[in-house]
Amino acid sequence: MSTKTPDSVDRHVGSRVRVRRLMLGMSQEKLGEALGLTFQQVQKYEQGTNRVGASRIQQICEILQNPISFLFEGSPTAISKVEGLKEAPSPAYVYDFLATSQGLALTRAFTRITEPKLRRSIVTLVERIASREAPERTSAASANSPPPI
């Protein structure tokens, strides 16, 4: 008996449930209790292993206080299979990142920064680190000023 791979839409919806649950600081157990399910069932929904029915989607959205459309935003579609249409680039890596505790913590902290120049400096720093570029300036004076854009 072969194991079936989860459908890409089921995985997407599940990851969006996880993102929203984490945004609210809710555990799988707490969501499961609210739905009358075990945390294992919530885990299967979040992984896309089990499909979520329409009425259950509505329940989840009411508990997580978000519109149903939130679960489907950016989901893969079959439209790209239509002749002559190109597939749009997938933003899945963004959702995958936001579904991690580090991604959520970074996003929460970053959105609390209100100064645009400081936000831009942080983005520039992270881009440099990601591309393994060493900061160009090392003096104490330059440490207090934002890197060039």
Sine and cosine of phi, psi and omega as CSV:
sin_phi,cos_phi,sin_psi,cos_psi,sin_omega,cos_omega
0.00,0.00,0.83,-0.56,-0.04,-1.00
-1.00,0.03,0.52,-0.85,0.04,-1.00
-1.00,0.03,0.70,-0.72,-0.03,-1.00
-1.00,0.09,0.70,-0.72,0.06,-1.00
-0.97,0.23,0.65,-0.76,0.03,-1.00
-0.87,0.49,0.60,-0.80,0.04,-1.00
-0.91,0.41,0.58,-0.82,-0.05,-1.00
-0.89,0.46,-0.57,0.82,0.03,-1.00
-0.94,0.33,-0.64,0.77,0.04,-1.00
-0.88,0.47,-0.66,0.75,0.04,-1.00
-0.91,0.42,-0.66,0.75,-0.01,-1.00
-0.90,0.44,-0.76,0.65,0.00,-1.00
-0.86,0.50,-0.69,0.72,0.02,-1.00
-0.88,0.48,-0.66,0.75,-0.01,-1.00
-0.93,0.37,-0.55,0.84,0.04,-1.00
-0.94,0.35,-0.59,0.81,0.09,-1.00
-0.87,0.49,-0.72,0.70,-0.01,-1.00
-0.88,0.48,-0.72,0.69,0.00,-1.00
-0.84,0.54,-0.76,0.66,-0.04,-1.00
-0.91,0.41,-0.65,0.76,0.02,-1.00
-0.88,0.48,-0.71,0.71,0.02,-1.00
-0.92,0.40,-0.59,0.81,0.04,-1.00
-0.87,0.50,-0.55,0.83,-0.01,-1.00
-1.00,0.05,-0.09,1.00,-0.03,-1.00
0.94,0.33,0.49,0.87,-0.05,-1.00
-0.99,-0.14,0.66,-0.75,0.04,-1.00
-0.99,0.12,0.31,-0.95,0.08,-1.00
-0.89,0.46,-0.58,0.81,0.01,-1.00
-0.89,0.45,-0.69,0.72,-0.01,-1.00
-0.91,0.42,-0.68,0.73,0.05,-1.00
-0.90,0.43,-0.67,0.74,0.03,-1.00
-0.86,0.51,-0.69,0.72,0.03,-1.00
-0.86,0.50,-0.70,0.71,-0.01,-1.00
-0.90,0.43,-0.49,0.87,0.00,-1.00
-1.00,-0.04,-0.16,0.99,-0.08,-1.00
0.97,0.24,0.53,0.85,-0.03,-1.00
-0.80,-0.59,0.18,-0.98,0.13,-0.99
-0.99,0.11,0.32,-0.95,0.04,-1.00
-0.91,0.41,-0.43,0.90,0.04,-1.00
-0.90,0.43,-0.62,0.79,0.03,-1.00
-0.92,0.39,-0.65,0.76,0.06,-1.00
-0.88,0.48,-0.67,0.74,0.03,-1.00
-0.85,0.52,-0.68,0.73,0.01,-1.00
-0.91,0.41,-0.62,0.78,0.07,-1.00
-0.89,0.46,-0.74,0.68,-0.06,-1.00
-0.90,0.43,-0.51,0.86,0.01,-1.00
-1.00,0.09,-0.18,0.98,-0.03,-1.00
0.99,0.15,0.11,0.99,0.01,-1.00
-0.91,0.41,-0.66,0.75,0.07,-1.00
-0.92,-0.39,0.66,-0.75,0.06,-1.00
-0.96,0.27,0.51,-0.86,0.03,-1.00
-0.97,-0.23,0.83,-0.55,0.01,-1.00
-0.95,0.31,0.27,-0.96,-0.07,-1.00
-0.86,0.52,-0.73,0.69,-0.02,-1.00
-0.92,0.39,-0.56,0.83,0.03,-1.00
-0.94,0.34,-0.60,0.80,0.06,-1.00
-0.87,0.49,-0.69,0.72,0.02,-1.00
-0.88,0.48,-0.69,0.72,0.03,-1.00
-0.86,0.50,-0.74,0.67,-0.02,-1.00
-0.86,0.51,-0.71,0.71,-0.02,-1.00
-0.91,0.41,-0.58,0.82,0.06,-1.00
-0.91,0.41,-0.68,0.73,0.00,-1.00
-0.92,0.39,-0.68,0.73,-0.04,-1.00
-1.00,0.09,-0.02,1.00,0.08,-1.00
0.82,0.57,0.77,0.64,0.08,-1.00
-0.62,-0.78,0.42,-0.91,0.01,-1.00
-0.94,0.34,0.45,-0.90,0.01,-1.00
-0.84,0.54,-0.59,0.81,-0.02,-1.00
-0.85,0.53,-0.47,0.88,0.02,-1.00
-0.84,0.55,-0.62,0.79,-0.05,-1.00
-0.94,0.35,-0.39,0.92,-0.08,-1.00
-0.96,-0.28,-0.12,0.99,0.00,-1.00
-0.85,0.52,0.80,-0.60,0.03,-1.00
0.97,0.23,0.20,0.98,-0.04,-1.00
-0.96,0.27,0.47,-0.88,0.05,-1.00
-0.91,0.41,0.54,-0.84,-0.01,-1.00
-0.77,-0.64,0.22,-0.98,0.04,-1.00
-1.00,0.00,-0.05,1.00,-0.04,-1.00
-0.86,0.50,-0.56,0.83,-0.05,-1.00
-0.90,0.44,-0.29,0.96,0.01,-1.00
-0.99,0.17,-0.22,0.98,0.03,-1.00
-0.94,0.33,0.70,-0.71,-0.05,-1.00
-0.85,0.53,0.73,-0.69,0.08,-1.00
1.00,-0.01,-0.14,0.99,0.02,-1.00
-0.96,-0.27,0.70,-0.72,0.04,-1.00
-1.00,0.01,0.47,-0.88,0.05,-1.00
-0.99,0.14,0.73,-0.68,0.03,-1.00
-0.95,0.30,0.50,-0.86,0.04,-1.00
-0.87,0.49,0.63,-0.78,-0.07,-1.00
-0.99,0.11,0.77,-0.64,0.08,-1.00
-1.00,0.01,0.34,0.94,-0.08,-1.00
-0.84,0.55,-0.59,0.81,-0.02,-1.00
-0.88,0.47,-0.52,0.85,0.03,-1.00
-0.92,0.39,-0.73,0.68,-0.01,-1.00
-0.91,0.41,-0.62,0.78,0.04,-1.00
-0.88,0.48,-0.68,0.73,0.02,-1.00
-0.91,0.42,-0.72,0.70,-0.02,-1.00
-0.92,0.40,-0.36,0.93,0.00,-1.00
-0.98,0.19,-0.13,0.99,0.04,-1.00
-1.00,-0.03,0.40,-0.92,0.02,-1.00
-0.91,0.42,-0.58,0.82,0.02,-1.00
-0.92,0.38,-0.66,0.75,0.01,-1.00
-0.89,0.46,-0.67,0.74,0.01,-1.00
-0.93,0.37,-0.67,0.74,0.01,-1.00
-0.89,0.45,-0.69,0.73,0.01,-1.00
-0.90,0.44,-0.68,0.73,0.00,-1.00
-0.90,0.44,-0.70,0.72,0.02,-1.00
-0.88,0.48,-0.73,0.69,-0.02,-1.00
-0.91,0.42,-0.70,0.71,-0.05,-1.00
-0.89,0.45,-0.65,0.76,-0.04,-1.00
-0.95,0.32,-0.26,0.97,0.07,-1.00
-0.99,0.16,-0.24,0.97,0.04,-1.00
-0.98,0.18,0.85,-0.52,-0.09,-1.00
-0.99,-0.17,-0.34,0.94,-0.05,-1.00
-0.98,0.19,0.91,-0.42,-0.05,-1.00
-0.84,0.54,-0.66,0.75,-0.01,-1.00
-0.90,0.43,-0.64,0.77,0.03,-1.00
-0.91,0.41,-0.67,0.74,0.04,-1.00
-0.87,0.50,-0.70,0.71,0.01,-1.00
-0.90,0.44,-0.63,0.77,0.02,-1.00
-0.89,0.46,-0.64,0.77,0.02,-1.00
-0.91,0.41,-0.68,0.73,0.04,-1.00
-0.88,0.48,-0.71,0.71,0.01,-1.00
-0.87,0.49,-0.70,0.71,0.02,-1.00
-0.86,0.51,-0.74,0.68,-0.01,-1.00
-0.90,0.44,-0.64,0.77,0.05,-1.00
-0.88,0.47,-0.65,0.76,0.03,-1.00
-0.90,0.43,-0.71,0.71,0.01,-1.00
-0.88,0.48,-0.69,0.72,-0.02,-1.00
-0.89,0.46,-0.58,0.81,0.00,-1.00
-1.00,-0.03,0.12,0.99,0.06,-1.00
0.89,0.46,0.50,0.87,0.09,-1.00
-1.00,0.03,0.71,-0.70,0.07,-1.00
-0.98,0.19,0.59,-0.81,0.07,-1.00
-0.83,0.55,0.67,-0.74,-0.06,-1.00
-0.95,0.30,-0.55,0.84,-0.07,-1.00
-0.95,-0.33,0.66,-0.75,-0.03,-1.00
-0.80,-0.60,-0.01,1.00,-0.01,-1.00
-0.96,0.29,0.35,-0.94,-0.01,-1.00
-0.89,0.45,-0.60,0.80,-0.02,-1.00
-0.91,0.42,-0.65,0.76,-0.03,-1.00
-0.97,0.26,-0.31,0.95,0.03,-1.00
-0.92,0.40,-0.43,0.90,-0.03,-1.00
-1.00,0.00,-0.22,0.98,0.01,-1.00
-0.97,-0.26,0.48,-0.88,-0.03,-1.00
-0.93,0.37,0.49,-0.87,0.04,-1.00
-0.92,0.39,0.39,-0.92,0.01,-1.00
-0.89,0.45,0.51,-0.86,-0.02,-1.00
-0.98,-0.19,0.00,0.00,0.00,0.00
